[in-house]
Amino acid sequence: MSETLSVAGLVATTPRHLVTQDGLPITSFRLASSSRRFDRAQNKWIDGETNWFTITSFRQLAINSAGSVNKGDRVSVTGKLRVRDWDNGERAGTSVEIEADSMGHDLAWGSSVFTRTVLVRETEPAEADSDFEDELDSAEVVAAAPALKTKAK
């Protein structure tokens, strides 16, 4: 099963960041998402059941989320839903995962300051048209390094 969905919730575990032997960055964490409704009889908000998701991000999103998302943050995640049954011999269960396409802080709970990341990539040297270009090395800006500061309300 593979459906795209958006979910908002609380980061319940410290994000785990690793880079595979092939150089693929991966960041994952558990997300708790509870529905809320207002109970007029009690005149207060009531929490519904909590759904638990494993959020996994890859490549630049993994790098950016590792430097931006912390346990306890409220986030919104959009990605592909993966529901898998598992059995390790002793126990069996169902794993509910979201392969993230995008994520960010939930601004209903606080404010963020966005900083674009910058990644430098080597390019082939081109013939210089001026003395200024001769002084530049052969680097080209193509993306970015993470830095996201968050202030809670």
N, C-alpha and C positions, 0 to 999 in steps of 0.2 A: 504494500500500500504506500502511495506517495502523493500526498496532497499538500498544497501550500496554505499556510495559515499564519495568523499573527496572534501572539499571546503576550500579555503583560503580567509581571509578577515580581517576586522578591528573589534575588540571588541567594540561595540557601547554603552554598558551599564556596570555599575559596576557589576561584578559577584556577584550573591546572593547565599550564602551558608547557608544550614540548615540541621539539623539532625532530622529525623522523630521520633515519639514516639517509633518505633521499632528499632531505632538505625541506620537507613539507611542514610548515608551522601549523600546529593544532592547539586550540584552546577549548576546554570544556568545563561545564559547571552544572549543578542541579538548580532548577528553577521551580519555585512553589507559586502556584497561581490559584487564588481563591476568588470565587464570585461573592459579591456582597449585595444585600438587598435591605431596604428600609422597612422595618416592621412597624406599621402604624399603631398597632395595639400596644406595643411596648415602647413606642416612640424612640427607637434607637436602631442603629445599623447592626445587622446580623451577618456573620460570616457563614458562607456555604461550605461545601466540601472543598478540600484542597486537591488540585491535580498536580502531579509531579512530572517534570520533564527533564531529560538530560539534553542540554544545549551544547552543540558542537559546532565550532567555526574553523575554517581553514584559510590558509594563505594570509593576505593582508588583513582581512577581518580578524583572524586569530591574533595577529600581532597587535593590532589596534585595541581589541577587546582585552587582551592580557594587561595592557597598560592603563586601561580606562575603567574596567568593571571590577568591583570588589564585593565581597560577601556583605549582604545587607542592603545593597543598592536595589532600587526599583528600576526595572528595565522593560522595554518592549522589544520583542524579537519577531522577525518574520523569516520563515524558512519552510523547508520541506519536512512534512511529518513522516516518521518511520516507526511503524509498530511491528515489533518482532517478538516471537515466542522464543524462549531459550530453555535449555535443560542441561545442567552440568552433571547429571547422574544422581546427585543428592537432592537437589532442589530444582524446581521449574518455575517459570514466571513469564511475564510479558514486559518488554522494555519499550518505553515510549520516548522517542528521541526526536529532536528537531535539528536538522542540519541548517544552520543559520545562513541566510542570504544577507541580512542586515540586522542591526540592533542599535539601541541607543538608550540613554537614560529616560525614564518616564517623567516628563516635566510637570505632570500633575502633582508630583511629590517633592520637587526641588528644582533648582536651576543648574545649568551646565554652561561651561565656556568651551566652545569648539575650537580646536587647533588642528589645522590641516597637516597631514604628515608629509614628509619629503624623503624620497628615496633617490639615491644617486646611482646611475648606471653608467658603465664605461661604454663609450662609442668609438667608432673608428675615427682617427684624426683626419680632419679636412684641411684643405689648403687654406692658409690664413690670408685674409684680405687686408689686414691692418696690423700694426704693431700690437694693439690691444688684444687682438685675437691670438697672437703669438704667445702672450703671457698666460692665456687660459689653458688649463689642462683639458683633456678630452673627456669631460664629464657632462652629463645631461640630467636635468631634474625631470623626473617622471612621476613620482608619487610622494609618500611622506612617512615620517616617524611619529608614533603616537604621543599625544600629550593632551589629556582631557582633565580639566579641573572641575570639580563639582562642589557646589555649596548647597547644603540642605536648608529647607525652609525652617 
